[in-house]
Amino acid sequence: MRKDLWRQMRRFPCLEYARKFAGAQWGLLRNPGDLTEHQGETLKRIKRTGGALWRAYEMKESLRAVFSGDLTDDEIRKLLEHCCSRASRSQIQSFVRLSKTIRSHKEGIMAAIELGVSNGQVEGLNTKIRSIIARCYGLHSAQATLALVMLSCGLID
């Protein structure tokens, strides 16, 4: 979303508009309480201009509130439904697609929130294994790669 807007602004005769949004990435991704002074100023400038980028930021923050951990299950369901309805009306393609995905997996999302589970550890292990496989490129056998994966990730007593 931010990159698309930045690419559109680069086509303008004056590159000053594109430069204003070039450093906005980290201000848009970080939590509002963790912003530096420069990132806060960039965020205020985006808020003043409004538009799709600011709407996307607001929707991202409302979705972040769903996973904050201080809401009841009923409040989470209402907030999730509100986020989905707002995203589907936003005319921002990535958020429309996100709302469809959330609606189709809503029960699984609610179960994960209620139980407090995530696939973060599995994804981290998967990333570690992929990096090991990339390092093993050129070895003569798959057994050598498997041995290195087991040595790095397996339980060794």
Salt bridges, closest charged atoms under 4 A:
ASP4 OD1 - ARG7 NH1 3.31
GLU58 OE1 - ARG86 NH2 2.98
GLU61 OE2 - LYS60 NZ 2.57
GLU61 OE1 - ARG64 NH2 2.82
GLU81 OE2 - ARG103 NH2 3.10
GLU81 OE1 - LYS106 NZ 3.14
GLU107 OE2 - ARG77 NH1 3.56
